[in-house]
Amino acid sequence: MTTSKTIIYHNPRCSKSRETLALLQANNADITVVEYLKTPPSATEIQTMLQLLGLTARQLMRTKEDEYKSQHLADASLSEAHLIAAMVATPKLIERPIVLANNKAAIGRPPENVLSIL
């Protein structure tokens, strides 16, 4: 996955995601919007995001989601691969929005976080 173009993993129902997209549009005309709930990233794409973000799989997960609890993902013995597979299968678990640009990544919480990678 190249990140020369700005890519936002976006959920249009999320206010922070909408605010981040608006901020990107105000600063960069070359944006690819990926509605990750409709088009989930692959395990390889998630691994790349994690590497660029400097996070573990668990740090990228929305731990308050019902799916996190129902899938028993708080179990500390679960591997990175297991957690990544859970995010691929249940993309709602992925923190949002994630922006990739200039071979860097940022989470738009708050939206201004993404300005540092443009």
Buried (B, 14 or more C-beta within 10 A) or exposed (E): EEBEEBBBBBBEEBEBBBBBBEBBEEEBEEBEBBBBBEEBBEBEBBBBBBEBBEBEBBEBBBEEBEBBEEBEBEEEEBEEEEBBBBBBEBBBBBBBBBBBBEEBBBBBBEBEBBBEBB
